[in-house]
Amino acid sequence: IFQAMEQGDYEHLFFCQEQSTGLKAIIAIHDTTLGPAAGGIRMKPYATEEEAIRDALRLAQAMTYKCAAAGANLGGGKCVVIGDPQRDKSEALLRVLGRFIRRLNGLFITGMDVGTTLEDMDILRQECPYVTIYSEALGGPGDTAAATALGVVSGMRACLKAVYGDERFQGRHVAVQGVGAVGSHVVELLVQAGALVTIADVDEERVRSVATHEQVTVVAPGEIATLPVDIYSPCALGGVLNQTSIPTLRCEIVCGSANNQLQEEQDGELLEQRGILYAPDYIVNAGGVIVGADSLLPGGYKQQRAEAAVRRLYQAVEQVISLAKEQHVSTNRAAALLARKRIEMMKQVRSVA
Ligand code: NAI
């Protein structure tokens, strides 16, 4: 384990165990140079402990890069709970986990991820103030899909500005793949901003509920990625940008919420060679993490302040685009460079007591 930690330069790995509730959780803290380590709680029936540890380490490191590149003053962490969320989750287990997280005194701040829900966060929150995403009814930000969508649309604006010299959506055409929690909010914001929107979803019910506006048209799921549009916005699945799909794209910009859109790191270069501007997914979908961090500021969560912070993803994308140009690298590589630069910058700042 120490070897893996050394290789990835991790700060801590905490193991939490409580017999009566059956809790077995691992909290990985990758890097806290920029601020407290942020990362969600993932609950999964991992086949082995090793698999759980590796997942925690990998996801915590990804959070460091996400927060740093998105311009947030947060580090990277992750909590994984070993267990089946349907079968093994209980109020007691969550509250015990909340107490373990509280013991870390703010080193780790958290919210939901695969296998945990907003309701779970409300339970954890009873034990721990470092759960930063919780219900609006309790004064928290609530579900983060709307904030994620706001971040995606802010990223789109920065891309439009870079490609056309004008960030406005009037007369622009956007293809949104997947109109679930995030995609439906993206469509709403785009319609408000005057864009033409085409949508597709495998769930017809979702399509019906979103295609209620005259600016919105619908195509079959198989067609959405290859439409001749200004922006293609993947808001469903990962891996949609790959050796096979990239040659068929007919957009100027790719900017969406889906995680891990690039199948391989090199697919970023393929997009660049095709002259398509790619907004790195992990930057533009950072809205949820950013609103969560607002809960820690004086006076607790404030919607307006949090939204203003999410809108600053515009500047984060702008910086990535200019760094990519300056260094002659793809935007995904520039995002990683930018993240490292911010962490190095903060280390310099900290050298003065
Ligand atoms: P969701 O499950 O609510 O929505 C996904 C939608 O995509 C569903 O309506 C589904 O029917 C549709 N879909 C699935 N396969 C499709 C296909 N082949 N073609 C077209 N549509 C398809 O999920 P959510 O929360 O909206 O997330 C969307 C993406 O954004 C995911 O990749 C997620 O990891 C990512 N994301 C979400 C965040 C959030 O705050 N919810 C935060 C950061 C990333």
Residues whose N, C-alpha, C, O or C-beta is under 5 A from the ligand:
A	BS01	NAI	T144 A145 T148 Q177 G178 V179 G180 A181 V182 G183 A200 D201 V202 D203 R206 P221 C235 A236 L237 S257 A258 N259 N285 G288
